Every structure is written in structure tokens, then in C-alpha cells.
Amino acid sequence: YEDFLDKVHGCWFGKYLGGAAGASNEGVKKIIQIKDFTEVCSPELPNDDLDIQLLWLYVLEEKGANITSDDLAKAFVERCWYPFSEYGYFMKNYMRGVKPPYTGIINNGFYKNGMGCAIRSEIWSVIAAGDPDTAVKYAYMDGCIDHADEAVNAERFLAAVESQAFFESD
């Protein structure tokens, strides 16, 4: 359990640092010099890479293991304020009565194959550590909300690999 907990902490701490370092530099097309992570870590800045996964954890705690894509979509609309990029397309579709997996496809040609859903794979690997099939199932439910095709496959792949990493010592 101690090793597992250490890996969970490492996962989330790394996710936080990566998101914090990237938030203020998102879209910058050059090598970014960071001397000290305290320069970039600001609790005030939103971090969609992490925030949405915490929302998914909330949904799991509230509804249990038998969640659906629609449960995730509904929670996002009710509790998340991110209206931009793929989230905006998803929300517009959902508010018009479109349900997942179509919320990630309809009128979403630009973002549907982006990597935005793959940044959310860690939650599924942590809750399904050592069970890649379950991690993949949840990753699909998540990814299809605002993405499709290869983007969803990327999230599923990462969730499976990360799930197995909990039982790798090297």
C-alpha cells in the first residue's frame, strides 16, 4: 500500500507541476526555460489538466463505479466553467440535447482529434491500477464527451499503460 500511495502522490504531483508550468506558457512555440517550479506554480491559475480529473473523482464518489459518459457530461456542465476550445463545442452540443459520444463529434472538426482528452487519463489509471481494461472503459466514457476517434484512442492507450505502471518497479 505504501508503494501504491507513493505512486499516486507522484502521479498527481507531477500532473500539478506539469499543468502549472504549462498554463502560463500554453501555445508558446519555443523551449521554455524554468529555473524553479515556484516561478510557475500559482494556485490561483486554473489547471484544466487537473481540475477536470478532480471533477471526475467527485462524480465517482457521488455515483459509484457505474457511471456513464452522460454522468460526466452533466457534472461538467453543472460544475465546470471552462467554455473554450473543445469544452465549448461539447457544452454547446450538450445544451442542445446532444448526448455523448456525439457531443465530441458534432461540429467539432478542429478539436475532435486533439490531445485534450488524453490529458485526463491519469484519473482512470489511478482508480483502476493494475486493471487496464477498466481504465480503458472509463477513459472512453471521458474522452468521447469532447473528442472522437484517435483522440479517444490516445486517452484509452495512456490510461491502460498508466494503469499497468502501478505494478512496474523500473
PyMOL CGO cylinders between C-alpha atoms (Angstrom):
from pymol import cmd
from pymol.cgo import CYLINDER

trace = [
    CYLINDER, 0.00, 0.00, 0.00, 2.86, 2.37, 0.79, 0.3, 1, 1, 1, 1, 1, 1,
    CYLINDER, 2.86, 2.37, 0.79, 4.34, 1.90, -2.70, 0.3, 1, 1, 1, 1, 1, 1,
    CYLINDER, 4.34, 1.90, -2.70, 0.93, 2.36, -4.29, 0.3, 1, 1, 1, 1, 1, 1,
    CYLINDER, 0.93, 2.36, -4.29, 0.29, 5.55, -2.33, 0.3, 1, 1, 1, 1, 1, 1,
    CYLINDER, 0.29, 5.55, -2.33, 3.73, 6.87, -3.30, 0.3, 1, 1, 1, 1, 1, 1,
    CYLINDER, 3.73, 6.87, -3.30, 2.90, 6.30, -6.97, 0.3, 1, 1, 1, 1, 1, 1,
    CYLINDER, 2.90, 6.30, -6.97, -0.47, 8.01, -6.59, 0.3, 1, 1, 1, 1, 1, 1,
    CYLINDER, -0.47, 8.01, -6.59, 1.20, 11.02, -4.97, 0.3, 1, 1, 1, 1, 1, 1,
    CYLINDER, 1.20, 11.02, -4.97, 3.86, 11.06, -7.69, 0.3, 1, 1, 1, 1, 1, 1,
    CYLINDER, 3.86, 11.06, -7.69, 1.18, 10.94, -10.37, 0.3, 1, 1, 1, 1, 1, 1,
    CYLINDER, 1.18, 10.94, -10.37, -0.77, 13.90, -9.00, 0.3, 1, 1, 1, 1, 1, 1,
    CYLINDER, -0.77, 13.90, -9.00, 2.24, 15.97, -8.00, 0.3, 1, 1, 1, 1, 1, 1,
    CYLINDER, 2.24, 15.97, -8.00, 3.74, 15.51, -11.47, 0.3, 1, 1, 1, 1, 1, 1,
    CYLINDER, 3.74, 15.51, -11.47, 0.41, 16.35, -13.06, 0.3, 1, 1, 1, 1, 1, 1,
    CYLINDER, 0.41, 16.35, -13.06, 0.12, 19.51, -10.99, 0.3, 1, 1, 1, 1, 1, 1,
    CYLINDER, 0.12, 19.51, -10.99, 3.65, 20.66, -11.78, 0.3, 1, 1, 1, 1, 1, 1,
    CYLINDER, 3.65, 20.66, -11.78, 3.30, 19.95, -15.49, 0.3, 1, 1, 1, 1, 1, 1,
    CYLINDER, 3.30, 19.95, -15.49, -0.03, 21.76, -15.70, 0.3, 1, 1, 1, 1, 1, 1,
    CYLINDER, -0.03, 21.76, -15.70, 1.20, 24.68, -13.62, 0.3, 1, 1, 1, 1, 1, 1,
    CYLINDER, 1.20, 24.68, -13.62, 4.36, 25.03, -15.69, 0.3, 1, 1, 1, 1, 1, 1,
    CYLINDER, 4.36, 25.03, -15.69, 2.43, 24.80, -18.91, 0.3, 1, 1, 1, 1, 1, 1,
    CYLINDER, 2.43, 24.80, -18.91, -0.55, 27.03, -18.07, 0.3, 1, 1, 1, 1, 1, 1,
    CYLINDER, -0.55, 27.03, -18.07, 1.18, 30.36, -18.43, 0.3, 1, 1, 1, 1, 1, 1,
    CYLINDER, 1.18, 30.36, -18.43, 3.13, 29.15, -21.46, 0.3, 1, 1, 1, 1, 1, 1,
    CYLINDER, 3.13, 29.15, -21.46, 0.41, 27.31, -23.35, 0.3, 1, 1, 1, 1, 1, 1,
    CYLINDER, 0.41, 27.31, -23.35, 0.75, 27.88, -27.07, 0.3, 1, 1, 1, 1, 1, 1,
    CYLINDER, 0.75, 27.88, -27.07, 4.35, 29.13, -26.84, 0.3, 1, 1, 1, 1, 1, 1,
    CYLINDER, 4.35, 29.13, -26.84, 6.33, 27.51, -29.64, 0.3, 1, 1, 1, 1, 1, 1,
    CYLINDER, 6.33, 27.51, -29.64, 9.85, 27.60, -28.19, 0.3, 1, 1, 1, 1, 1, 1,
    CYLINDER, 9.85, 27.60, -28.19, 11.86, 25.98, -25.44, 0.3, 1, 1, 1, 1, 1, 1,
    CYLINDER, 11.86, 25.98, -25.44, 10.79, 27.42, -22.11, 0.3, 1, 1, 1, 1, 1, 1,
    CYLINDER, 10.79, 27.42, -22.11, 13.48, 27.95, -19.51, 0.3, 1, 1, 1, 1, 1, 1,
    CYLINDER, 13.48, 27.95, -19.51, 12.25, 27.24, -15.98, 0.3, 1, 1, 1, 1, 1, 1,
    CYLINDER, 12.25, 27.24, -15.98, 14.83, 27.51, -13.23, 0.3, 1, 1, 1, 1, 1, 1,
    CYLINDER, 14.83, 27.51, -13.23, 12.50, 26.86, -10.31, 0.3, 1, 1, 1, 1, 1, 1,
    CYLINDER, 12.50, 26.86, -10.31, 8.95, 25.48, -10.32, 0.3, 1, 1, 1, 1, 1, 1,
    CYLINDER, 8.95, 25.48, -10.32, 7.96, 28.03, -7.69, 0.3, 1, 1, 1, 1, 1, 1,
    CYLINDER, 7.96, 28.03, -7.69, 8.13, 30.54, -10.55, 0.3, 1, 1, 1, 1, 1, 1,
    CYLINDER, 8.13, 30.54, -10.55, 5.21, 28.89, -12.30, 0.3, 1, 1, 1, 1, 1, 1,
    CYLINDER, 5.21, 28.89, -12.30, 3.17, 27.27, -9.52, 0.3, 1, 1, 1, 1, 1, 1,
    CYLINDER, 3.17, 27.27, -9.52, 0.25, 29.50, -8.74, 0.3, 1, 1, 1, 1, 1, 1,
    CYLINDER, 0.25, 29.50, -8.74, -2.83, 28.06, -7.02, 0.3, 1, 1, 1, 1, 1, 1,
    CYLINDER, -2.83, 28.06, -7.02, -4.90, 30.90, -8.49, 0.3, 1, 1, 1, 1, 1, 1,
    CYLINDER, -4.90, 30.90, -8.49, -4.38, 29.76, -12.07, 0.3, 1, 1, 1, 1, 1, 1,
    CYLINDER, -4.38, 29.76, -12.07, -6.90, 27.28, -13.46, 0.3, 1, 1, 1, 1, 1, 1,
    CYLINDER, -6.90, 27.28, -13.46, -5.44, 23.93, -14.46, 0.3, 1, 1, 1, 1, 1, 1,
    CYLINDER, -5.44, 23.93, -14.46, -7.86, 22.06, -16.71, 0.3, 1, 1, 1, 1, 1, 1,
    CYLINDER, -7.86, 22.06, -16.71, -5.38, 19.17, -16.92, 0.3, 1, 1, 1, 1, 1, 1,
    CYLINDER, -5.38, 19.17, -16.92, -6.01, 18.51, -13.24, 0.3, 1, 1, 1, 1, 1, 1,
    CYLINDER, -6.01, 18.51, -13.24, -9.30, 20.23, -12.40, 0.3, 1, 1, 1, 1, 1, 1,
    CYLINDER, -9.30, 20.23, -12.40, -11.43, 18.07, -14.68, 0.3, 1, 1, 1, 1, 1, 1,
    CYLINDER, -11.43, 18.07, -14.68, -9.94, 14.87, -13.28, 0.3, 1, 1, 1, 1, 1, 1,
    CYLINDER, -9.94, 14.87, -13.28, -10.85, 16.06, -9.78, 0.3, 1, 1, 1, 1, 1, 1,
    CYLINDER, -10.85, 16.06, -9.78, -14.39, 16.61, -11.06, 0.3, 1, 1, 1, 1, 1, 1,
    CYLINDER, -14.39, 16.61, -11.06, -14.42, 13.03, -12.40, 0.3, 1, 1, 1, 1, 1, 1,
    CYLINDER, -14.42, 13.03, -12.40, -13.31, 11.82, -8.97, 0.3, 1, 1, 1, 1, 1, 1,
    CYLINDER, -13.31, 11.82, -8.97, -16.21, 13.75, -7.43, 0.3, 1, 1, 1, 1, 1, 1,
    CYLINDER, -16.21, 13.75, -7.43, -18.62, 12.03, -9.86, 0.3, 1, 1, 1, 1, 1, 1,
    CYLINDER, -18.62, 12.03, -9.86, -17.22, 8.63, -8.89, 0.3, 1, 1, 1, 1, 1, 1,
    CYLINDER, -17.22, 8.63, -8.89, -17.59, 9.44, -5.20, 0.3, 1, 1, 1, 1, 1, 1,
    CYLINDER, -17.59, 9.44, -5.20, -21.17, 10.63, -5.69, 0.3, 1, 1, 1, 1, 1, 1,
    CYLINDER, -21.17, 10.63, -5.69, -22.44, 7.97, -8.13, 0.3, 1, 1, 1, 1, 1, 1,
    CYLINDER, -22.44, 7.97, -8.13, -20.17, 4.98, -7.56, 0.3, 1, 1, 1, 1, 1, 1,
    CYLINDER, -20.17, 4.98, -7.56, -18.40, 2.83, -10.11, 0.3, 1, 1, 1, 1, 1, 1,
    CYLINDER, -18.40, 2.83, -10.11, -21.32, 2.51, -12.54, 0.3, 1, 1, 1, 1, 1, 1,
    CYLINDER, -21.32, 2.51, -12.54, -21.00, 5.99, -14.04, 0.3, 1, 1, 1, 1, 1, 1,
    CYLINDER, -21.00, 5.99, -14.04, -21.75, 6.85, -17.65, 0.3, 1, 1, 1, 1, 1, 1,
    CYLINDER, -21.75, 6.85, -17.65, -20.48, 9.42, -20.12, 0.3, 1, 1, 1, 1, 1, 1,
    CYLINDER, -20.48, 9.42, -20.12, -23.70, 11.31, -19.53, 0.3, 1, 1, 1, 1, 1, 1,
    CYLINDER, -23.70, 11.31, -19.53, -22.95, 11.48, -15.78, 0.3, 1, 1, 1, 1, 1, 1,
    CYLINDER, -22.95, 11.48, -15.78, -19.59, 13.05, -16.58, 0.3, 1, 1, 1, 1, 1, 1,
    CYLINDER, -19.59, 13.05, -16.58, -21.10, 15.42, -19.15, 0.3, 1, 1, 1, 1, 1, 1,
    CYLINDER, -21.10, 15.42, -19.15, -23.82, 16.57, -16.76, 0.3, 1, 1, 1, 1, 1, 1,
    CYLINDER, -23.82, 16.57, -16.76, -21.30, 17.19, -13.96, 0.3, 1, 1, 1, 1, 1, 1,
    CYLINDER, -21.30, 17.19, -13.96, -19.10, 19.18, -16.33, 0.3, 1, 1, 1, 1, 1, 1,
    CYLINDER, -19.10, 19.18, -16.33, -21.97, 21.44, -17.40, 0.3, 1, 1, 1, 1, 1, 1,
    CYLINDER, -21.97, 21.44, -17.40, -23.12, 21.93, -13.80, 0.3, 1, 1, 1, 1, 1, 1,
    CYLINDER, -23.12, 21.93, -13.80, -19.74, 22.38, -12.10, 0.3, 1, 1, 1, 1, 1, 1,
    CYLINDER, -19.74, 22.38, -12.10, -17.07, 23.43, -14.58, 0.3, 1, 1, 1, 1, 1, 1,
    CYLINDER, -17.07, 23.43, -14.58, -16.67, 26.89, -16.06, 0.3, 1, 1, 1, 1, 1, 1,
    CYLINDER, -16.67, 26.89, -16.06, -14.30, 26.11, -18.96, 0.3, 1, 1, 1, 1, 1, 1,
    CYLINDER, -14.30, 26.11, -18.96, -16.21, 27.38, -22.05, 0.3, 1, 1, 1, 1, 1, 1,
    CYLINDER, -16.21, 27.38, -22.05, -13.29, 27.44, -24.50, 0.3, 1, 1, 1, 1, 1, 1,
    CYLINDER, -13.29, 27.44, -24.50, -11.88, 25.10, -27.15, 0.3, 1, 1, 1, 1, 1, 1,
    CYLINDER, -11.88, 25.10, -27.15, -13.20, 21.54, -27.16, 0.3, 1, 1, 1, 1, 1, 1,
    CYLINDER, -13.20, 21.54, -27.16, -15.08, 22.18, -23.93, 0.3, 1, 1, 1, 1, 1, 1,
    CYLINDER, -15.08, 22.18, -23.93, -17.10, 24.90, -25.63, 0.3, 1, 1, 1, 1, 1, 1,
    CYLINDER, -17.10, 24.90, -25.63, -18.06, 22.64, -28.53, 0.3, 1, 1, 1, 1, 1, 1,
    CYLINDER, -18.06, 22.64, -28.53, -19.03, 19.88, -26.12, 0.3, 1, 1, 1, 1, 1, 1,
    CYLINDER, -19.03, 19.88, -26.12, -21.12, 22.23, -23.97, 0.3, 1, 1, 1, 1, 1, 1,
    CYLINDER, -21.12, 22.23, -23.97, -22.90, 23.74, -26.96, 0.3, 1, 1, 1, 1, 1, 1,
    CYLINDER, -22.90, 23.74, -26.96, -23.76, 20.25, -28.23, 0.3, 1, 1, 1, 1, 1, 1,
    CYLINDER, -23.76, 20.25, -28.23, -24.85, 19.03, -24.81, 0.3, 1, 1, 1, 1, 1, 1,
    CYLINDER, -24.85, 19.03, -24.81, -27.02, 22.08, -24.13, 0.3, 1, 1, 1, 1, 1, 1,
    CYLINDER, -27.02, 22.08, -24.13, -28.77, 21.40, -27.46, 0.3, 1, 1, 1, 1, 1, 1,
    CYLINDER, -28.77, 21.40, -27.46, -29.70, 17.91, -26.29, 0.3, 1, 1, 1, 1, 1, 1,
    CYLINDER, -29.70, 17.91, -26.29, -26.86, 16.00, -27.96, 0.3, 1, 1, 1, 1, 1, 1,
    CYLINDER, -26.86, 16.00, -27.96, -25.57, 13.18, -25.75, 0.3, 1, 1, 1, 1, 1, 1,
    CYLINDER, -25.57, 13.18, -25.75, -22.15, 11.51, -25.61, 0.3, 1, 1, 1, 1, 1, 1,
    CYLINDER, -22.15, 11.51, -25.61, -20.48, 10.13, -27.68, 0.3, 1, 1, 1, 1, 1, 1,
    CYLINDER, -20.48, 10.13, -27.68, -21.91, 12.55, -30.24, 0.3, 1, 1, 1, 1, 1, 1,
    CYLINDER, -21.91, 12.55, -30.24, -21.04, 15.62, -28.14, 0.3, 1, 1, 1, 1, 1, 1,
    CYLINDER, -21.04, 15.62, -28.14, -17.40, 15.09, -29.13, 0.3, 1, 1, 1, 1, 1, 1,
    CYLINDER, -17.40, 15.09, -29.13, -18.14, 14.65, -32.84, 0.3, 1, 1, 1, 1, 1, 1,
    CYLINDER, -18.14, 14.65, -32.84, -20.81, 17.10, -33.97, 0.3, 1, 1, 1, 1, 1, 1,
    CYLINDER, -20.81, 17.10, -33.97, -19.49, 20.50, -35.17, 0.3, 1, 1, 1, 1, 1, 1,
    CYLINDER, -19.49, 20.50, -35.17, -16.10, 19.64, -33.65, 0.3, 1, 1, 1, 1, 1, 1,
    CYLINDER, -16.10, 19.64, -33.65, -13.86, 19.08, -36.66, 0.3, 1, 1, 1, 1, 1, 1,
    CYLINDER, -13.86, 19.08, -36.66, -10.95, 21.06, -35.26, 0.3, 1, 1, 1, 1, 1, 1,
    CYLINDER, -10.95, 21.06, -35.26, -10.71, 19.58, -31.75, 0.3, 1, 1, 1, 1, 1, 1,
    CYLINDER, -10.71, 19.58, -31.75, -12.18, 16.10, -32.10, 0.3, 1, 1, 1, 1, 1, 1,
    CYLINDER, -12.18, 16.10, -32.10, -8.76, 14.55, -32.78, 0.3, 1, 1, 1, 1, 1, 1,
    CYLINDER, -8.76, 14.55, -32.78, -6.80, 16.80, -30.42, 0.3, 1, 1, 1, 1, 1, 1,
    CYLINDER, -6.80, 16.80, -30.42, -4.97, 15.68, -27.32, 0.3, 1, 1, 1, 1, 1, 1,
    CYLINDER, -4.97, 15.68, -27.32, -7.27, 17.47, -24.86, 0.3, 1, 1, 1, 1, 1, 1,
    CYLINDER, -7.27, 17.47, -24.86, -8.89, 14.31, -23.55, 0.3, 1, 1, 1, 1, 1, 1,
    CYLINDER, -8.89, 14.31, -23.55, -5.63, 12.40, -23.29, 0.3, 1, 1, 1, 1, 1, 1,
    CYLINDER, -5.63, 12.40, -23.29, -4.52, 14.87, -20.60, 0.3, 1, 1, 1, 1, 1, 1,
    CYLINDER, -4.52, 14.87, -20.60, -7.24, 13.38, -18.39, 0.3, 1, 1, 1, 1, 1, 1,
    CYLINDER, -7.24, 13.38, -18.39, -6.11, 9.74, -18.49, 0.3, 1, 1, 1, 1, 1, 1,
    CYLINDER, -6.11, 9.74, -18.49, -4.42, 9.61, -15.09, 0.3, 1, 1, 1, 1, 1, 1,
    CYLINDER, -4.42, 9.61, -15.09, -7.62, 9.51, -13.03, 0.3, 1, 1, 1, 1, 1, 1,
    CYLINDER, -7.62, 9.51, -13.03, -8.69, 6.30, -14.75, 0.3, 1, 1, 1, 1, 1, 1,
    CYLINDER, -8.69, 6.30, -14.75, -5.32, 4.63, -14.26, 0.3, 1, 1, 1, 1, 1, 1,
    CYLINDER, -5.32, 4.63, -14.26, -5.29, 5.51, -10.56, 0.3, 1, 1, 1, 1, 1, 1,
    CYLINDER, -5.29, 5.51, -10.56, -8.80, 4.22, -9.86, 0.3, 1, 1, 1, 1, 1, 1,
    CYLINDER, -8.80, 4.22, -9.86, -8.10, 1.11, -11.95, 0.3, 1, 1, 1, 1, 1, 1,
    CYLINDER, -8.10, 1.11, -11.95, -4.48, 0.47, -11.01, 0.3, 1, 1, 1, 1, 1, 1,
    CYLINDER, -4.48, 0.47, -11.01, -3.40, -2.83, -12.50, 0.3, 1, 1, 1, 1, 1, 1,
    CYLINDER, -3.40, -2.83, -12.50, -6.69, -3.22, -14.38, 0.3, 1, 1, 1, 1, 1, 1,
    CYLINDER, -6.69, -3.22, -14.38, -6.10, -1.70, -17.82, 0.3, 1, 1, 1, 1, 1, 1,
    CYLINDER, -6.10, -1.70, -17.82, -9.43, -2.96, -19.23, 0.3, 1, 1, 1, 1, 1, 1,
    CYLINDER, -9.43, -2.96, -19.23, -11.36, -0.96, -16.63, 0.3, 1, 1, 1, 1, 1, 1,
    CYLINDER, -11.36, -0.96, -16.63, -9.11, 2.07, -17.11, 0.3, 1, 1, 1, 1, 1, 1,
    CYLINDER, -9.11, 2.07, -17.11, -9.78, 1.91, -20.87, 0.3, 1, 1, 1, 1, 1, 1,
    CYLINDER, -9.78, 1.91, -20.87, -13.55, 1.65, -20.30, 0.3, 1, 1, 1, 1, 1, 1,
    CYLINDER, -13.55, 1.65, -20.30, -13.60, 4.78, -18.16, 0.3, 1, 1, 1, 1, 1, 1,
    CYLINDER, -13.60, 4.78, -18.16, -11.22, 6.64, -20.49, 0.3, 1, 1, 1, 1, 1, 1,
    CYLINDER, -11.22, 6.64, -20.49, -13.65, 6.06, -23.35, 0.3, 1, 1, 1, 1, 1, 1,
    CYLINDER, -13.65, 6.06, -23.35, -16.55, 7.43, -21.28, 0.3, 1, 1, 1, 1, 1, 1,
    CYLINDER, -16.55, 7.43, -21.28, -14.48, 10.53, -20.59, 0.3, 1, 1, 1, 1, 1, 1,
    CYLINDER, -14.48, 10.53, -20.59, -12.85, 11.07, -23.97, 0.3, 1, 1, 1, 1, 1, 1,
    CYLINDER, -12.85, 11.07, -23.97, -15.98, 10.84, -26.09, 0.3, 1, 1, 1, 1, 1, 1,
    CYLINDER, -15.98, 10.84, -26.09, -17.55, 13.78, -24.29, 0.3, 1, 1, 1, 1, 1, 1,
    CYLINDER, -17.55, 13.78, -24.29, -15.45, 16.33, -26.17, 0.3, 1, 1, 1, 1, 1, 1,
    CYLINDER, -15.45, 16.33, -26.17, -13.33, 14.30, -28.61, 0.3, 1, 1, 1, 1, 1, 1,
    CYLINDER, -13.33, 14.30, -28.61, -13.58, 11.37, -31.01, 0.3, 1, 1, 1, 1, 1, 1,
    CYLINDER, -13.58, 11.37, -31.01, -11.59, 8.84, -32.99, 0.3, 1, 1, 1, 1, 1, 1,
    CYLINDER, -11.59, 8.84, -32.99, -7.81, 8.93, -32.45, 0.3, 1, 1, 1, 1, 1, 1,
    CYLINDER, -7.81, 8.93, -32.45, -8.01, 11.38, -29.54, 0.3, 1, 1, 1, 1, 1, 1,
    CYLINDER, -8.01, 11.38, -29.54, -10.19, 8.96, -27.59, 0.3, 1, 1, 1, 1, 1, 1,
    CYLINDER, -10.19, 8.96, -27.59, -7.91, 6.09, -28.58, 0.3, 1, 1, 1, 1, 1, 1,
    CYLINDER, -7.91, 6.09, -28.58, -4.94, 8.07, -27.26, 0.3, 1, 1, 1, 1, 1, 1,
    CYLINDER, -4.94, 8.07, -27.26, -6.62, 8.57, -23.89, 0.3, 1, 1, 1, 1, 1, 1,
    CYLINDER, -6.62, 8.57, -23.89, -7.53, 4.90, -23.74, 0.3, 1, 1, 1, 1, 1, 1,
    CYLINDER, -7.53, 4.90, -23.74, -3.96, 3.87, -24.58, 0.3, 1, 1, 1, 1, 1, 1,
    CYLINDER, -3.96, 3.87, -24.58, -2.45, 6.17, -21.95, 0.3, 1, 1, 1, 1, 1, 1,
    CYLINDER, -2.45, 6.17, -21.95, -4.93, 5.01, -19.29, 0.3, 1, 1, 1, 1, 1, 1,
    CYLINDER, -4.93, 5.01, -19.29, -4.01, 1.37, -19.98, 0.3, 1, 1, 1, 1, 1, 1,
    CYLINDER, -4.01, 1.37, -19.98, -0.26, 2.00, -19.86, 0.3, 1, 1, 1, 1, 1, 1,
    CYLINDER, -0.26, 2.00, -19.86, -0.51, 4.17, -16.76, 0.3, 1, 1, 1, 1, 1, 1,
    CYLINDER, -0.51, 4.17, -16.76, -2.70, 1.56, -15.06, 0.3, 1, 1, 1, 1, 1, 1,
    CYLINDER, -2.70, 1.56, -15.06, -0.02, -1.06, -15.61, 0.3, 1, 1, 1, 1, 1, 1,
    CYLINDER, -0.02, -1.06, -15.61, 2.72, 1.31, -14.40, 0.3, 1, 1, 1, 1, 1, 1,
    CYLINDER, 2.72, 1.31, -14.40, 1.46, 0.86, -10.85, 0.3, 1, 1, 1, 1, 1, 1,
    CYLINDER, 1.46, 0.86, -10.85, 2.86, -2.66, -10.95, 0.3, 1, 1, 1, 1, 1, 1,
    CYLINDER, 2.86, -2.66, -10.95, 6.17, -1.79, -12.58, 0.3, 1, 1, 1, 1, 1, 1,
    CYLINDER, 6.17, -1.79, -12.58, 9.17, -1.07, -10.39, 0.3, 1, 1, 1, 1, 1, 1,
    CYLINDER, 9.17, -1.07, -10.39, 11.57, 0.15, -13.11, 0.3, 1, 1, 1, 1, 1, 1,
]
cmd.load_cgo(trace, "trace")
